[in-house]
Amino acid sequence: MNIESPSDASTPDGTAQDAGASPACVMSFNAGDPSGAGGVAGDIATIAAMGAHALPVVTTLLMRDTAEVFDQHLIEGDAVVEQARSILEDVTASAFKVGFLGSAENVSAVAEILSDYAELPLVSYLPNLSWLEEDEHQSYLDAFRELILPATEVLVGSHKTLTDFLLPEWESERPASPRELAVAAAEHGARYLLVTGVMLPAKAGQFIDNVLASAQGALTGEKFELFDVSFVGAGDTLSAALAALLAVGAEIQAATGEALQFLDQSLDAGFRPGMGHVIPDRFFWALPPEDEQAAEGAPEPNPPGPTPSFPDEPPAAPGGRRRVH
Protein backbone atom coordinates (compact mmCIF):
# COMPACT_ATOMS: atom_id res chain seq x y z
CA MET A 1 0.00 0.00 0.00
CA ASN A 2 1.39 3.38 -1.00
CA ILE A 3 0.55 6.00 1.62
CA GLU A 4 1.17 9.58 0.62
CA SER A 5 3.31 11.56 3.07
CA PRO A 6 2.24 15.04 4.16
CA SER A 7 4.99 16.60 2.07
CA ASP A 8 3.53 14.94 -1.02
CA ALA A 9 -0.04 16.06 -0.38
CA SER A 10 -1.83 17.69 -3.28
CA THR A 11 -5.15 19.34 -3.98
CA PRO A 12 -7.81 17.69 -6.21
CA ASP A 13 -6.50 19.58 -9.27
CA GLY A 14 -3.07 18.04 -8.78
CA THR A 15 -1.27 21.13 -7.54
CA ALA A 16 0.82 20.94 -4.39
CA GLN A 17 -1.00 21.88 -1.21
CA ASP A 18 0.42 24.93 0.56
CA ALA A 19 1.24 23.90 4.11
CA GLY A 20 0.74 27.52 5.18
CA ALA A 21 -2.92 27.31 4.16
CA SER A 22 -3.76 24.70 6.80
CA PRO A 23 -6.63 25.72 9.09
CA ALA A 24 -6.04 26.55 12.73
CA CYS A 25 -6.18 23.46 14.96
CA VAL A 26 -8.22 23.34 18.16
CA MET A 27 -7.72 20.52 20.65
CA SER A 28 -10.95 19.50 22.35
CA PHE A 29 -10.97 17.47 25.56
CA ASN A 30 -14.51 16.16 25.88
CA ALA A 31 -16.73 13.15 26.32
CA GLY A 32 -17.82 10.72 23.65
CA ASP A 33 -21.50 11.49 23.07
CA PRO A 34 -23.40 8.94 20.96
CA SER A 35 -26.25 11.39 20.35
CA GLY A 36 -23.90 13.70 18.43
CA ALA A 37 -25.41 16.65 20.28
CA GLY A 38 -22.39 17.57 22.36
CA GLY A 39 -19.11 16.09 23.48
CA VAL A 40 -16.35 15.57 20.93
CA ALA A 41 -18.92 14.91 18.18
CA GLY A 42 -20.48 18.34 18.70
CA ASP A 43 -17.07 19.99 19.01
CA ILE A 44 -15.80 18.44 15.77
CA ALA A 45 -18.87 19.64 13.86
CA THR A 46 -18.72 23.13 15.35
CA ILE A 47 -14.99 23.64 14.90
CA ALA A 48 -15.20 22.41 11.30
CA ALA A 49 -18.17 24.69 10.60
CA MET A 50 -16.10 27.62 11.89
CA GLY A 51 -13.32 26.81 9.42
CA ALA A 52 -10.85 25.28 11.87
CA HIS A 53 -9.66 21.70 12.40
CA ALA A 54 -10.52 19.70 15.53
CA LEU A 55 -8.06 17.56 17.44
CA PRO A 56 -10.51 15.53 19.58
CA VAL A 57 -9.35 13.83 22.76
CA VAL A 58 -11.99 11.54 24.30
CA THR A 59 -12.08 11.71 28.11
CA THR A 60 -15.04 9.45 28.93
CA LEU A 61 -17.86 7.62 27.15
CA LEU A 62 -21.36 8.82 27.94
CA MET A 63 -24.32 6.47 28.02
CA ARG A 64 -27.11 8.78 26.88
CA ASP A 65 -29.84 9.56 24.39
CA THR A 66 -31.14 12.93 23.21
CA ALA A 67 -33.12 13.37 26.45
CA GLU A 68 -30.72 12.54 29.28
CA VAL A 69 -27.44 11.06 30.45
CA PHE A 70 -27.69 7.66 32.16
CA ASP A 71 -24.09 6.79 33.01
CA GLN A 72 -20.50 6.98 31.81
CA HIS A 73 -17.56 4.67 31.21
CA LEU A 74 -14.38 6.47 32.16
CA ILE A 75 -11.22 6.48 30.10
CA GLU A 76 -8.14 6.30 32.32
CA GLY A 77 -6.08 9.45 32.73
CA ASP A 78 -2.97 7.86 31.17
CA ALA A 79 -4.94 7.10 28.01
CA VAL A 80 -6.25 10.68 27.87
CA VAL A 81 -2.71 12.02 28.21
CA GLU A 82 -1.36 9.63 25.56
CA GLN A 83 -4.06 10.71 23.08
CA ALA A 84 -3.18 14.36 23.54
CA ARG A 85 0.61 14.06 23.72
CA SER A 86 0.76 11.87 20.61
CA ILE A 87 -0.92 14.42 18.38
CA LEU A 88 0.58 17.52 20.02
CA GLU A 89 4.04 16.19 19.17
CA ASP A 90 2.98 16.17 15.53
CA VAL A 91 0.46 19.00 15.08
CA THR A 92 0.56 22.59 16.31
CA ALA A 93 -2.56 23.53 18.25
CA SER A 94 -3.72 27.14 18.33
CA ALA A 95 -6.31 26.85 21.12
CA PHE A 96 -7.85 24.40 23.58
CA LYS A 97 -11.43 23.65 24.52
CA VAL A 98 -12.27 21.74 27.70
CA GLY A 99 -15.68 20.11 28.05
CA PHE A 100 -16.65 17.24 30.36
CA LEU A 101 -13.56 15.36 31.52
CA GLY A 102 -15.28 12.54 33.39
CA SER A 103 -13.51 12.51 36.75
CA ALA A 104 -11.28 14.50 39.08
CA GLU A 105 -8.37 12.27 38.03
CA ASN A 106 -8.90 13.18 34.38
CA VAL A 107 -9.16 16.85 35.31
CA SER A 108 -5.69 16.56 36.82
CA ALA A 109 -4.35 14.73 33.75
CA VAL A 110 -5.70 17.35 31.34
CA ALA A 111 -4.45 20.23 33.53
CA GLU A 112 -0.95 18.79 33.33
CA ILE A 113 -1.09 18.94 29.53
CA LEU A 114 -2.51 22.45 29.50
CA SER A 115 0.27 23.69 31.76
CA ASP A 116 2.75 23.03 28.94
CA TYR A 117 0.79 25.30 26.57
CA ALA A 118 -0.09 28.19 28.87
CA GLU A 119 0.37 30.69 26.04
CA LEU A 120 -2.60 29.29 24.09
CA PRO A 121 -6.20 30.39 24.77
CA LEU A 122 -8.36 27.93 26.67
CA VAL A 123 -12.16 27.97 26.60
CA SER A 124 -13.63 25.84 29.39
CA TYR A 125 -17.26 24.73 29.38
CA LEU A 126 -18.98 23.56 32.55
CA PRO A 127 -22.16 21.60 31.74
CA ASN A 128 -24.90 20.57 34.11
CA LEU A 129 -23.55 17.50 35.93
CA SER A 130 -26.44 16.85 38.28
CA TRP A 131 -26.67 13.29 36.93
CA LEU A 132 -23.38 12.40 38.67
CA GLU A 133 -23.34 10.86 42.14
CA GLU A 134 -22.92 13.54 44.80
CA ASP A 135 -19.35 12.58 45.81
CA GLU A 136 -18.20 12.32 42.19
CA HIS A 137 -19.89 15.60 41.38
CA GLN A 138 -18.25 17.49 44.23
CA SER A 139 -14.76 16.06 43.66
CA TYR A 140 -15.03 16.92 39.94
CA LEU A 141 -16.04 20.51 40.65
CA ASP A 142 -13.29 20.93 43.26
CA ALA A 143 -10.65 19.69 40.82
CA PHE A 144 -12.07 21.79 37.98
CA ARG A 145 -11.99 24.89 40.19
CA GLU A 146 -8.46 24.29 41.39
CA LEU A 147 -6.79 23.02 38.21
CA ILE A 148 -8.72 24.18 35.13
CA LEU A 149 -9.91 27.67 36.08
CA PRO A 150 -6.38 29.09 36.59
CA ALA A 151 -5.57 28.20 32.96
CA THR A 152 -8.90 29.39 31.53
CA GLU A 153 -9.26 32.40 29.26
CA VAL A 154 -13.08 32.12 29.06
CA LEU A 155 -15.34 30.02 31.28
CA VAL A 156 -18.68 29.20 29.62
CA GLY A 157 -21.82 27.91 31.31
CA SER A 158 -25.46 28.57 32.10
CA HIS A 159 -26.38 31.09 34.77
CA LYS A 160 -27.71 28.38 37.09
CA THR A 161 -24.72 26.05 36.70
CA LEU A 162 -22.18 28.85 37.16
CA THR A 163 -23.99 30.27 40.18
CA ASP A 164 -24.05 26.86 41.87
CA PHE A 165 -20.37 26.36 41.02
CA LEU A 166 -18.90 29.80 41.74
CA LEU A 167 -21.26 31.14 44.42
CA PRO A 168 -22.63 28.04 46.18
CA GLU A 169 -23.54 30.08 49.28
CA TRP A 170 -25.58 32.63 47.32
CA GLU A 171 -28.77 33.21 49.32
CA SER A 172 -30.12 36.48 47.95
CA GLU A 173 -33.50 36.41 46.20
CA ARG A 174 -31.83 38.50 43.52
CA PRO A 175 -29.95 36.38 40.96
CA ALA A 176 -26.20 36.84 40.86
CA SER A 177 -25.16 39.24 38.11
CA PRO A 178 -22.70 38.25 35.36
CA ARG A 179 -20.15 40.61 36.93
CA GLU A 180 -20.52 38.98 40.35
CA LEU A 181 -20.01 35.58 38.77
CA ALA A 182 -17.01 36.90 36.83
CA VAL A 183 -15.47 38.26 40.04
CA ALA A 184 -15.82 34.82 41.63
CA ALA A 185 -14.31 33.15 38.55
CA ALA A 186 -11.42 35.64 38.51
CA GLU A 187 -10.58 34.73 42.11
CA HIS A 188 -9.73 31.28 40.77
CA GLY A 189 -7.83 32.58 37.75
CA ALA A 190 -10.37 32.66 34.91
CA ARG A 191 -10.04 35.89 32.94
CA TYR A 192 -13.52 36.08 31.38
CA LEU A 193 -16.89 34.48 31.91
CA LEU A 194 -19.53 33.87 29.24
CA VAL A 195 -22.79 33.18 31.04
CA THR A 196 -25.90 32.02 29.18
CA GLY A 197 -29.54 32.01 30.14
CA VAL A 198 -29.57 35.11 32.36
CA MET A 199 -33.22 35.81 33.06
CA LEU A 200 -34.27 39.40 32.39
CA PRO A 201 -37.02 41.29 34.27
CA ALA A 202 -40.55 40.51 33.10
CA LYS A 203 -40.99 44.09 31.98
CA ALA A 204 -38.24 43.49 29.41
CA GLY A 205 -40.37 40.80 27.78
CA GLN A 206 -39.73 37.08 27.47
CA PHE A 207 -35.98 37.26 26.95
CA ILE A 208 -32.81 35.75 28.35
CA ASP A 209 -29.42 37.39 28.14
CA ASN A 210 -26.05 35.86 27.27
CA VAL A 211 -23.24 37.98 28.63
CA LEU A 212 -19.45 38.11 28.40
CA ALA A 213 -18.13 39.64 31.60
CA SER A 214 -14.88 40.24 33.42
CA ALA A 215 -14.34 41.24 37.03
CA GLN A 216 -14.69 44.85 35.87
CA GLY A 217 -18.17 44.34 34.43
CA ALA A 218 -20.19 43.17 31.43
CA LEU A 219 -18.43 43.55 28.06
CA THR A 220 -20.80 42.30 25.37
CA GLY A 221 -23.63 39.85 24.75
CA GLU A 222 -26.79 38.87 22.89
CA LYS A 223 -30.40 38.61 24.02
CA PHE A 224 -32.51 35.60 22.97
CA GLU A 225 -36.29 35.52 22.98
CA LEU A 226 -37.70 32.48 24.78
CA PHE A 227 -39.43 29.56 23.11
CA ASP A 228 -41.13 26.46 24.44
CA VAL A 229 -38.24 24.28 23.28
CA SER A 230 -35.20 22.85 25.05
CA PHE A 231 -31.86 22.06 23.47
CA VAL A 232 -28.99 19.72 24.11
CA GLY A 233 -25.52 20.63 22.86
CA ALA A 234 -25.95 24.42 22.95
CA GLY A 235 -23.18 25.01 25.50
CA ASP A 236 -20.69 22.78 23.71
CA THR A 237 -21.53 24.53 20.43
CA LEU A 238 -21.00 27.99 21.87
CA SER A 239 -17.74 27.16 23.63
CA ALA A 240 -16.27 25.26 20.67
CA ALA A 241 -17.16 28.11 18.29
CA LEU A 242 -15.49 30.58 20.63
CA ALA A 243 -12.35 28.43 20.88
CA ALA A 244 -12.14 28.21 17.08
CA LEU A 245 -12.39 31.99 16.75
CA LEU A 246 -9.75 32.62 19.41
CA ALA A 247 -7.52 30.09 17.62
CA VAL A 248 -7.31 32.39 14.61
CA GLY A 249 -6.53 35.42 16.77
CA ALA A 250 -9.95 37.06 17.01
CA GLU A 251 -10.36 39.66 19.75
CA ILE A 252 -12.41 38.37 22.69
CA GLN A 253 -15.46 40.63 22.34
CA ALA A 254 -15.70 40.20 18.57
CA ALA A 255 -15.19 36.44 18.92
CA THR A 256 -17.95 36.24 21.54
CA GLY A 257 -20.40 38.16 19.36
CA GLU A 258 -19.68 35.94 16.38
CA ALA A 259 -19.89 32.74 18.45
CA LEU A 260 -23.28 33.80 19.85
CA GLN A 261 -24.57 34.62 16.37
CA PHE A 262 -23.35 31.22 15.17
CA LEU A 263 -25.17 29.55 18.05
CA ASP A 264 -28.30 31.56 17.28
CA GLN A 265 -28.38 30.37 13.68
CA SER A 266 -27.48 26.79 14.65
CA LEU A 267 -30.47 26.74 16.99
CA ASP A 268 -32.71 28.33 14.38
CA ALA A 269 -31.91 25.40 12.12
CA GLY A 270 -32.07 22.88 14.98
CA PHE A 271 -33.65 19.47 14.51
CA ARG A 272 -35.02 16.70 16.71
CA PRO A 273 -33.60 13.35 15.53
CA GLY A 274 -35.13 11.38 18.40
CA MET A 275 -37.73 11.72 21.11
CA GLY A 276 -35.68 14.05 23.32
CA HIS A 277 -34.28 17.54 22.92
CA VAL A 278 -33.51 19.58 19.81
CA ILE A 279 -29.92 19.43 18.51
CA PRO A 280 -28.17 22.45 16.94
CA ASP A 281 -27.47 22.21 13.21
CA ARG A 282 -23.92 23.55 12.93
CA PHE A 283 -24.00 23.34 9.15
CA PHE A 284 -27.05 25.53 8.67
CA TRP A 285 -25.08 27.61 6.16
CA ALA A 286 -24.61 24.59 3.87
CA LEU A 287 -28.35 24.23 3.23
CA PRO A 288 -29.82 25.67 0.01
CA PRO A 289 -32.03 28.76 0.43
CA GLU A 290 -35.67 28.00 1.21
CA ASP A 291 -36.88 29.41 -2.12
CA GLU A 292 -34.57 27.01 -3.99
CA GLN A 293 -35.90 24.09 -1.94
CA ALA A 294 -39.46 25.09 -2.76
CA ALA A 295 -38.64 25.44 -6.44
CA GLU A 296 -37.16 21.95 -6.48
CA GLY A 297 -40.07 20.52 -4.50
CA ALA A 298 -37.70 19.36 -1.76
CA PRO A 299 -38.97 18.92 1.79
CA GLU A 300 -37.76 21.43 4.32
CA PRO A 301 -34.71 19.75 5.96
CA ASN A 302 -35.18 21.25 9.42
CA PRO A 303 -38.12 22.53 11.45
CA PRO A 304 -38.39 26.28 11.91
CA GLY A 305 -36.07 27.70 14.46
CA PRO A 306 -36.72 27.08 18.08
CA THR A 307 -35.02 29.00 20.87
CA PRO A 308 -32.44 28.52 23.51
CA SER A 309 -33.57 27.02 26.66
CA PHE A 310 -30.08 25.82 27.59
CA PRO A 311 -29.61 22.21 28.69
CA ASP A 312 -29.91 22.65 32.44
CA GLU A 313 -32.76 25.16 32.40
CA PRO A 314 -36.49 24.49 32.23
CA PRO A 315 -38.27 24.93 28.90
CA ALA A 316 -38.96 28.57 28.19
CA ALA A 317 -42.19 30.36 27.44
CA PRO A 318 -43.33 30.59 23.80
CA GLY A 319 -42.57 33.66 21.74
CA GLY A 320 -41.55 34.88 18.30
CA ARG A 321 -38.18 35.42 16.67
CA ARG A 322 -35.68 35.22 19.46
CA ARG A 323 -32.55 37.27 18.84
CA VAL A 324 -32.52 41.00 19.46
CA HIS A 325 -29.63 43.43 19.78
C-alpha positions in Angstrom: 0.0 0.0 0.0 1.4 3.4 -1.0 0.6 6.0 1.6 1.2 9.6 0.6 3.3 11.6 3.1 2.2 15.0 4.2 5.0 16.6 2.1 3.5 14.9 -1.0 0.0 16.1 -0.4 -1.8 17.7 -3.3 -5.2 19.3 -4.0 -7.8 17.7 -6.2 -6.5 19.6 -9.3 -3.1 18.0 -8.8 -1.3 21.1 -7.5 0.8 20.9 -4.4 -1.0 21.9 -1.2 0.4 24.9 0.6 1.2 23.9 4.1 0.7 27.5 5.2 -2.9 27.3 4.2 -3.8 24.7 6.8 -6.6 25.7 9.1 -6.0 26.5 12.7 -6.2 23.5 15.0 -8.2 23.3 18.2 -7.7 20.5 20.7 -11.0 19.5 22.3 -11.0 17.5 25.6 -14.5 16.2 25.9 -16.7 13.1 26.3 -17.8 10.7 23.6 -21.5 11.5 23.1 -23.4 8.9 21.0 -26.3 11.4 20.3 -23.9 13.7 18.4 -25.4 16.7 20.3 -22.4 17.6 22.4 -19.1 16.1 23.5 -16.4 15.6 20.9 -18.9 14.9 18.2 -20.5 18.3 18.7 -17.1 20.0 19.0 -15.8 18.4 15.8 -18.9 19.6 13.9 -18.7 23.1 15.3 -15.0 23.6 14.9 -15.2 22.4 11.3 -18.2 24.7 10.6 -16.1 27.6 11.9 -13.3 26.8 9.4 -10.8 25.3 11.9 -9.7 21.7 12.4 -10.5 19.7 15.5 -8.1 17.6 17.4 -10.5 15.5 19.6 -9.4 13.8 22.8 -12.0 11.5 24.3 -12.1 11.7 28.1 -15.0 9.5 28.9 -17.9 7.6 27.1 -21.4 8.8 27.9 -24.3 6.5 28.0 -27.1 8.8 26.9 -29.8 9.6 24.4 -31.1 12.9 23.2 -33.1 13.4 26.5 -30.7 12.5 29.3 -27.4 11.1 30.5 -27.7 7.7 32.2 -24.1 6.8 33.0 -20.5 7.0 31.8 -17.6 4.7 31.2 -14.4 6.5 32.2 -11.2 6.5 30.1 -8.1 6.3 32.3 -6.1 9.4 32.7 -3.0 7.9 31.2 -4.9 7.1 28.0 -6.2 10.7 27.9 -2.7 12.0 28.2 -1.4 9.6 25.6 -4.1 10.7 23.1 -3.2 14.4 23.5 0.6 14.1 23.7 0.8 11.9 20.6 -0.9 14.4 18.4 0.6 17.5 20.0 4.0 16.2 19.2 3.0 16.2 15.5 0.5 19.0 15.1 0.6 22.6 16.3 -2.6 23.5 18.2 -3.7 27.1 18.3 -6.3 26.9 21.1 -7.9 24.4 23.6 -11.4 23.7 24.5 -12.3 21.7 27.7 -15.7 20.1 28.1 -16.6 17.2 30.4 -13.6 15.4 31.5 -15.3 12.5 33.4 -13.5 12.5 36.8 -11.3 14.5 39.1 -8.4 12.3 38.0 -8.9 13.2 34.4 -9.2 16.9 35.3 -5.7 16.6 36.8 -4.3 14.7 33.7 -5.7 17.4 31.3 -4.5 20.2 33.5 -0.9 18.8 33.3 -1.1 18.9 29.5 -2.5 22.5 29.5 0.3 23.7 31.8 2.8 23.0 28.9 0.8 25.3 26.6 -0.1 28.2 28.9 0.4 30.7 26.0 -2.6 29.3 24.1 -6.2 30.4 24.8 -8.4 27.9 26.7 -12.2 28.0 26.6 -13.6 25.8 29.4 -17.3 24.7 29.4 -19.0 23.6 32.6 -22.2 21.6 31.7 -24.9 20.6 34.1 -23.5 17.5 35.9 -26.4 16.9 38.3 -26.7 13.3 36.9 -23.4 12.4 38.7 -23.3 10.9 42.1 -22.9 13.5 44.8 -19.4 12.6 45.8 -18.2 12.3 42.2 -19.9 15.6 41.4 -18.2 17.5 44.2 -14.8 16.1 43.7 -15.0 16.9 39.9 -16.0 20.5 40.7 -13.3 20.9 43.3 -10.7 19.7 40.8 -12.1 21.8 38.0 -12.0 24.9 40.2 -8.5 24.3 41.4 -6.8 23.0 38.2 -8.7 24.2 35.1 -9.9 27.7 36.1 -6.4 29.1 36.6 -5.6 28.2 33.0 -8.9 29.4 31.5 -9.3 32.4 29.3 -13.1 32.1 29.1 -15.3 30.0 31.3 -18.7 29.2 29.6 -21.8 27.9 31.3 -25.5 28.6 32.1 -26.4 31.1 34.8 -27.7 28.4 37.1 -24.7 26.1 36.7 -22.2 28.8 37.2 -24.0 30.3 40.2 -24.1 26.9 41.9 -20.4 26.4 41.0 -18.9 29.8 41.7 -21.3 31.1 44.4 -22.6 28.0 46.2 -23.5 30.1 49.3 -25.6 32.6 47.3 -28.8 33.2 49.3 -30.1 36.5 47.9 -33.5 36.4 46.2 -31.8 38.5 43.5 -30.0 36.4 41.0 -26.2 36.8 40.9 -25.2 39.2 38.1 -22.7 38.3 35.4 -20.1 40.6 36.9 -20.5 39.0 40.3 -20.0 35.6 38.8 -17.0 36.9 36.8 -15.5 38.3 40.0 -15.8 34.8 41.6 -14.3 33.2 38.5 -11.4 35.6 38.5 -10.6 34.7 42.1 -9.7 31.3 40.8 -7.8 32.6 37.7 -10.4 32.7 34.9 -10.0 35.9 32.9 -13.5 36.1 31.4 -16.9 34.5 31.9 -19.5 33.9 29.2 -22.8 33.2 31.0 -25.9 32.0 29.2 -29.5 32.0 30.1 -29.6 35.1 32.4 -33.2 35.8 33.1 -34.3 39.4 32.4 -37.0 41.3 34.3 -40.5 40.5 33.1 -41.0 44.1 32.0 -38.2 43.5 29.4 -40.4 40.8 27.8 -39.7 37.1 27.5 -36.0 37.3 27.0 -32.8 35.7 28.3 -29.4 37.4 28.1 -26.1 35.9 27.3 -23.2 38.0 28.6 -19.5 38.1 28.4 -18.1 39.6 31.6 -14.9 40.2 33.4 -14.3 41.2 37.0 -14.7 44.9 35.9 -18.2 44.3 34.4 -20.2 43.2 31.4 -18.4 43.5 28.1 -20.8 42.3 25.4 -23.6 39.8 24.8 -26.8 38.9 22.9 -30.4 38.6 24.0 -32.5 35.6 23.0 -36.3 35.5 23.0 -37.7 32.5 24.8 -39.4 29.6 23.1 -41.1 26.5 24.4 -38.2 24.3 23.3 -35.2 22.9 25.1 -31.9 22.1 23.5 -29.0 19.7 24.1 -25.5 20.6 22.9 -25.9 24.4 22.9 -23.2 25.0 25.5 -20.7 22.8 23.7 -21.5 24.5 20.4 -21.0 28.0 21.9 -17.7 27.2 23.6 -16.3 25.3 20.7 -17.2 28.1 18.3 -15.5 30.6 20.6 -12.4 28.4 20.9 -12.1 28.2 17.1 -12.4 32.0 16.8 -9.7 32.6 19.4 -7.5 30.1 17.6 -7.3 32.4 14.6 -6.5 35.4 16.8 -10.0 37.1 17.0 -10.4 39.7 19.8 -12.4 38.4 22.7 -15.5 40.6 22.3 -15.7 40.2 18.6 -15.2 36.4 18.9 -18.0 36.2 21.5 -20.4 38.2 19.4 -19.7 35.9 16.4 -19.9 32.7 18.5 -23.3 33.8 19.8 -24.6 34.6 16.4 -23.3 31.2 15.2 -25.2 29.5 18.0 -28.3 31.6 17.3 -28.4 30.4 13.7 -27.5 26.8 14.6 -30.5 26.7 17.0 -32.7 28.3 14.4 -31.9 25.4 12.1 -32.1 22.9 15.0 -33.7 19.5 14.5 -35.0 16.7 16.7 -33.6 13.3 15.5 -35.1 11.4 18.4 -37.7 11.7 21.1 -35.7 14.0 23.3 -34.3 17.5 22.9 -33.5 19.6 19.8 -29.9 19.4 18.5 -28.2 22.5 16.9 -27.5 22.2 13.2 -23.9 23.6 12.9 -24.0 23.3 9.1 -27.1 25.5 8.7 -25.1 27.6 6.2 -24.6 24.6 3.9 -28.4 24.2 3.2 -29.8 25.7 0.0 -32.0 28.8 0.4 -35.7 28.0 1.2 -36.9 29.4 -2.1 -34.6 27.0 -4.0 -35.9 24.1 -1.9 -39.5 25.1 -2.8 -38.6 25.4 -6.4 -37.2 22.0 -6.5 -40.1 20.5 -4.5 -37.7 19.4 -1.8 -39.0 18.9 1.8 -37.8 21.4 4.3 -34.7 19.7 6.0 -35.2 21.3 9.4 -38.1 22.5 11.5 -38.4 26.3 11.9 -36.1 27.7 14.5 -36.7 27.1 18.1 -35.0 29.0 20.9 -32.4 28.5 23.5 -33.6 27.0 26.7 -30.1 25.8 27.6 -29.6 22.2 28.7 -29.9 22.7 32.4 -32.8 25.2 32.4 -36.5 24.5 32.2 -38.3 24.9 28.9 -39.0 28.6 28.2 -42.2 30.4 27.4 -43.3 30.6 23.8 -42.6 33.7 21.7 -41.5 34.9 18.3 -38.2 35.4 16.7 -35.7 35.2 19.5 -32.6 37.3 18.8 -32.5 41.0 19.5 -29.6 43.4 19.8 
